[in-house]
Amino acid sequence: MIIYNVTVNINDEVHDDWLKWMKEQHIPEVMKTGCFTRNRLLKILVQEEIGTSYSIQYSCNTMEDFNRYQKDFAAKLQQDHSQRFKEKFVAFRTLLEEV
């Protein structure tokens, strides 16, 4: 099992809009790619100086599934997020393998 983890710190002024958009639009769009079998949206329980942090985890069965996502879908979906929440977030991505 491969887990694609996206950690996002979102600015308080857009937090509620971002959370709603993630749940209702972005995560469903990622899942519609067919590359992932499940997802989880987790709030990180660390007090931040600015904003709130989340971990969004997408699971896929193989590296081929993840590579297909990267090749065919990731750029557009990431661009949509960046344009909508421009300069209101910081994100980094981690690829994990369940052992």
N, C-alpha and C positions, 0 to 999 in steps of 0.2 A: 504494500500500500504506500503510495506517494501522497504527501500532504504539501500542498502549496499554501503557505501562510503569508498573508498580507497584514502587516502591522501598520495601523494608521493612528496618528494623533490629529484630532479634529478640533478646530477653534470653537470656543464656546458660542460665538455669535451665529454660527451656522449649524451647530450640533444637531438640533432637532430636525431640521430640514435634511441634513446628511443622513441621519439614522433612518428616517422614513424612506428616503430615496434608496438607500442601501437595501432595506428590507423589501420594498415594493418594486424596485426597478433593477438596480445593478446586479444584485445577487441572482435574481431570477434570470437575467440575461446571461450571466456567466453559466448558469446551470443549463440553459437552453442550448449551449454549444455541444452538449453531449459528451464532453471530455471528462466530466467529474460525476462521481456517484453520490456524493453528499456534501453538505457544507455546514459550518457552524459560525455564528457570530458571537464573539466573546468580549465582554468588557474587561479590560485589564485593571485590576484592583490595586493600583499604585497611584497615590496622589501626585498629580502633575502640577508643575508651576503654571502652565498654560494648557488649556484644552483638556480633552479626555481621550484616552487611548483604547483602541480595540484591536483584537486579532480576528481576522476573517480567515477561516481554514476551509480549503476545498480539497476533497480526497479524490484520487483517481487510482485506477488499478495498475497502470503501467507508466513508465517513462514515455512511451510512445504517445499515450493519451495526453500527457502534459506537454510534450513537444508539439503536438498538433494544436493544442490550445495556444501555445506561444507563437507558433507560425501563422495560424489562421485567424485568431481572434483577439489576442492580448492587446495589441497596439491600439485598436479602435476603442475597446472597453476602457483602457487606461486613459486614453485621450478624452473620452466622454467625462470621466471623473475629474480629470485635471481642469478641463474647461469649466465645468459646473462649479467647482470649489477652489478655483484659482487662488493661490497664495493663502489659503485658509486651512491647509493640512500639510503634514509631513508623512511620508510612507516609505516603508522598506519591505522587501520581499525575501522570504526564506523558503528553500525547498528542503523537505524532510522526508526521511524514509522510516516507516514503522518497522521495528525489529522485534 
